[in-house]
Each structure stands twice: as C-alpha cells, then as structure tokens.
C-alpha cells in the first residue's frame, strides 16, 4: 500500500549522512527515493535536494533547504518500542551527540520514557510500547495555542478527513493529549500550559499525497484562509503548523528522466504558491523552451 502521508525534516546539507543515521536506528527501514537539484534556483545543481525514507512504517522526507529554518520540539516523533532492548538502543543512538529534554527513566504516568533532540536538532519521544515499533508524529500546542488543541483536531479532521482516536484529560476535564487520524495516519497532539521559548518552524512539516487538483484546492483554501500561503505548495494554518502539497504526477514530472522536461516542470513549480497541476504539466510537455 502506497504511503499517503509523510513528515518533512528540513536540513542544511548533510542529507546522505542523516539518511544513514536514521536508517541504522529504526526497524523495517529503507531508502525510497533521492532527488537532486535540477536548477540553481535554490541549491547547487547535482547536490541532493531530497532523500525519502521509510522508518518503522512512517515516511520521512529529508529536504536540503539551507539554513533558514531550525527544528523545535513543537513537533516531535514518538517512537513506540516493542521491548527494553530496542528501547535502549533507539534512545542511545538518538541521544548520542544530542540534547536530553527528559532523561530515559520510569515516569508514573508515562512508563519507561525519554525525550531528546538528536544531533541534527529534531525531537524524539522514545517509549516502551507493547507491539511492533512505530513512529507517530506529535504536535505540541503551547503559548498562544494553549487550549486550542481540540479546535485544531476538529478543524484538521474536517479539512483532511479522519477521526479522533483517544483523549487524555487533566484537571477540570481539560484536554491534555489526544490521538487522531488524518486520512488513516496516526498523529498525537499535546496541550501544554507551560511557557516555551520556541514555536512551530518550517523545519518540521507534514505532507499528503493529494489525489488531484480538486483535492489540492479544497485543502489549500481551507488551511490558508486564516493562515498563510508559501511558495511551492507550502501551507501554514491558523495555528502555525506547516503542511505541504505532494502529488504523484507532480513528482513524475519534476523527476522525469528527460532532464529538459524535468527542468521545465521544476521551473514552473518554483513560480507558484498554490500548485496548479495543469500548468506544470503544460510546462513539462512543452518542448519549445530551451535550458
């Protein structure tokens, strides 16, 4: 079954090294694809643009985006480990040369658990589970977003389609954490009353493989109406969470073995905010331009 959802990690170079690092840590992992800069608009032609990995069943796109954005713990990835041996291995590798946010130990409500930023700055929560290893993205609402977690879940389910899967409440029946699915993929949200010196960053984003132009347009309009439009199909919603537009045909056009066609499609993509598939296809198919 093809993945319909993924997590994008923004790097400043280091893609092959980072890919090998993550592949060595997680179960059932493999490299799915790698792409290179076709033009010099955003990088050096021939350098890695992306490497796509599947890690414990979750797709991750490593993006060579430059030094504009750095990751924060507002987005983290919960690793459910199937036994203590695996738990300690994953923790030791992710924590090595990283930054411990919560040490790995037994917590009254969490069980055996730890939270770390890895050597590249990306945030991982590692816990002992009771099934095969999985990775579930976690979104932390805090500061100006505190108290809005349930509203966000309802909105995202309305936009993407999905369902709420569990709710953990605290004092006065306030939501503390909740699980939910968007188009069949699990996510977690935490509602934190603590003040934090960080917020969401474009260095962590999520993407869906949208079916067609109507699917793209519906989500784009819903998310950016009270949010913000960004180039190349990136969307920032009202809460500051970043989402990307992905489409199988679009990837075929921008990665066409015919380099001239791929360059034309890529150049057209770079002109856009909301993705227009028909316009990119016309650029891809039009042989009149020279590069």
Residue, then its C-alpha position, 0 to 999 in steps of 0.5 A: x500500500x502506497x504511503x499517503x502521508x509523510x513528515x518533512x525534516x528540513x536540513x542544511x546539507x548533510x542529507x546522505x549522512x542523516x539518511x544513514x543515521x536514521x536508517x541504522x536506528x529504526x526497524x523495517x527501514x529503507x531508502x525510497x527515493x533521492x532527488x537532486x537539484x535540477x536548477x540553481x534556483x535554490x541549491x547547487x545543481x547535482x547536490x541532493x535536494x531530497x532523500x525519502x525514507x521509510x522508518x518503522x512504517x512512517x515516511x520521512x522526507x529529508x529536504x536540503x533547504x539551507x539554513x533558514x529554518x531550525x527544528x523545535x520540539x513543537x513537533x516531535x516523533x514518538x517512537x513506540x518500542x516493542x521491548x527494553x532492548x530496542x528501547x535502549x538502543x533507539x534512545x542511545x543512538x538518538x541521544x548520542x551527540x544530542x540534547x536530553x529534554x527528559x532523561x530515559x527513566x520510569x515516569x508514573x504516568x508515562x512508563x519507561x520514557x525519554x525525550x531528546x533532540x538528536x544531533x541534527x536538532x529534531x525531537x524524539x519521544x522514545x517509549x516502551x510500547x507493547x507491539x511492533x515499533x512505530x513512529x507517530x508524529x506529535x504536535x505540541x500546542x503551547x503559548x498562544x495555542x494553549x487550549x486550542x488543541x481540540x479546535x485544531x483536531x476538529x478543524x484538521x479532521x474536517x479539512x483532511x478527513x479522519x477521526x479522533x482516536x483517544x483523549x487524555x484529560x487533566x484537571x477540570x476535564x481539560x484536554x491534555x493529549x489526544x490521538x487522531x487520524x488524518x486520512x488513516x495516519x496516526x498523529x498525537x497532539x499535546x496541550x501544554x500550559x507551560x511557557x516555551x521559548x520556541x514555536x512551530x518552524x518550517x523545519x518540521x512539516x507534514x505532507x499528503x499525497x493529494x489525489x488531484x487538483x480538486x483535492x489540492x484546492x479544497x485543502x489549500x483554501x481551507x488551511x490558508x484562509x486564516x493562515x498563510x500561503x508559501x511558495x511551492x505548495x507550502x501551507x501554514x494554518x491558523x495555528x502555525x503548523x506547516x503542511x505541504x502539497x505532494x502529488x504523484x504526477x507532480x513528482x513524475x514530472x519534476x523527476x522525469x528522466x528527460x532532464x529538459x522536461x524535468x527542468x521545465x516542470x521544476x521551473x514552473x513549480x518554483x513560480x507558484x504558491x498554490x500548485x496548479x497541476x495543469x500548468x506544470x504539466x503544460x510546462x513539462x510537455x512543452x518542448x519549445x523552451x530551451x535550458 
